[in-house]
Amino acid sequence: MARKVNDFLKNNNIDVLLDEEDMQAGTSIMQFIQDCIKKADAVVSIVSSKSLQSGWVGQESAASLYAVWLADKKFIPVSLDTVAFDSKFQITALKGIQAKIAEMDNDISEIRQLGSDARDLEDDRKRLFDLQKEFSSIIQRLKSVLMLDISGDNFDRSMAKVLERINHG
């Protein structure tokens, strides 16, 4: 879906930065996210049940929210499903994040017992911990703005509204 959104925006003369196209090999992912947000006038965030449980997407969402407040950036969330508004999803997602953190804690402990450090897993764990901590703020922000549904037959109509917001809003 990110490619479809990317193509739509590019076909309408909007410059788009997309990790799989614009990120250079060896670049820090977090630095790429921060640089893109700094360069952008607007951040279009594709929200789904899966993306909301991703540590990287969580960091991107939190960074985007701060950019809106601090640097007057447009934050335009679009959704693939409505699960973000379901309290049962939030509970399930947070339990899933907690389970991933617990699993990483066990792996980190085992790696340390084997005489090595686990910096890579500690970074992954920190992203998930930060997501867990920021989850409510991310959901609250998504609920506080009009999030357009781009699934199925809604794509063209909703993306036209996204384009209007980018160009004039």
N, C-alpha and C positions, 0 to 999 in steps of 0.2 A: 504494500500500500504506500510505503514511503516513496517508491519509485514512481507510482502513479501520481501522487501529489507533486513530486518533483517535476515530472513531465508536464503536468497541467500548468504549474507556475512558470516554468521555462517557456512553454508555448504562448504564455501571456506576458512575455518580456520581463519577468521577474528574475533577478539574479538569485540563485539558490546555492547554499552551501550544504552539502550532504556528505557525511563521513565516507561512505564507500566510493564517492567520486573525487572528493576534494582533500581528504586526509592523506598526507604523505607517509610512506612506510617509515616506521621508526618514530613517528610523532607521538608525544604523550596524548593519550585520549582526553584527559581532563584539560590539558592546555588547549587542545583543538576545540573542545566545547566552549571554553572561556573566550578564546579568540573569535570564534564564530558569533557568539552572542555580542561581543563588543562591536564587531563589524556590522551586524545586522540592524536594520530598522525594525524588523518584526521577527518573532520566533513562532513558527507554526509547530505545535507539539501534537503528535499523533498519540492519542490516549486509547488504551485498551486494557483489559484485565491482565494481559501478559506484560505489557509495558510498565504498568504500575508496580509490578513486582520485580522489576529489574533494577539492580543497584546503579548501573550507569544511567538509565533513564531517570531514576530518582535524583541523581546528582544534576543531570541536565535540567530537570524540572525545577529543582530548588534554585539553581543558578539563574534560570530564566525568570523565576518569580522575583528574585532579588534585583535583576536587571530592570524589570518593569518598575520597581519601586525606586531604584537609585539612578537609573539612566534613561528613563522615559522611553523604554522599548515597548513595542506592541507585543502582547502575548496572546496568541490565537490558538486555543486548543480545539482540536477536532477529534471526534470519537469514532471508534469502530464498533463499540457496544456501549450499553448504558450501565454496565455493571459497577462503575465507580460510584454510582448513587445508591447502591444497595448496601445497607449496613451489614448484612450477612457476608457480602463479598469482602468488605473491609476487615471484618473479624477473621475470615478465612485467610485473606492475604497476609495479615499480621501474624497469624499463627504459622503460615508457611515461611515467612521471613524469619521468625524466631527459630523454626526447625532448621532452616539453612544455616543460621548463625550457630546453633548448637552442634550441628554436624561439622561445621568448620572448626569450632572450638576443639572437638575431639580429634580432628585431623591435625590441627596445629600442635596439640599436646603430643600426639603420636610422633610427629615429625621431630619435635624437640627431644623426645625420649630417644630417638635414633641419632641424636647428636648434631642436628642441623637446625637452622632457623627456618621460619616459614613466612618470610616477608611477603611473598606473593599472596598467600592465603590471608595474611593479616590485612593486606590492602583490600582484598575482596570482602573480608569480614567487616572492615570499617565502612565500606560503601553500603553494605546491607544494614549495618547498625545505624548509619546516618539516614538511610531510607526509612527505617523503622521509626526513628525519632521524628522525621519530617513528614511522615505519611499523612497524618491528620491535616497538617498545613497544606500539603499538596492537594488533598481531596477538598478541603475547604475552599481553596483558591479555584479549583475547577468548578465547584458548585456555585461560586460567586459570579461567574461570567457565563455568557451564552456560549456553550460548547456545541458546535455544529456536528451533526451526524453525517459522516461521509461514507457510510456503508451502503452497499447495494445501489439502488436507484437514487439515493440521496446525493451521490457524489457530485454531479455537475452543478446542481442547484446550490449545494452548500459551499463548494469550492468557488463559485461565482461570488458568494458573500465574503469568503476569505479574501479573494482578490480585491473586492471593493474596500475592505478594511485595510489592506496593505496599501492600496493606492491613495485612499482618501481619508482614512480614519484616524 
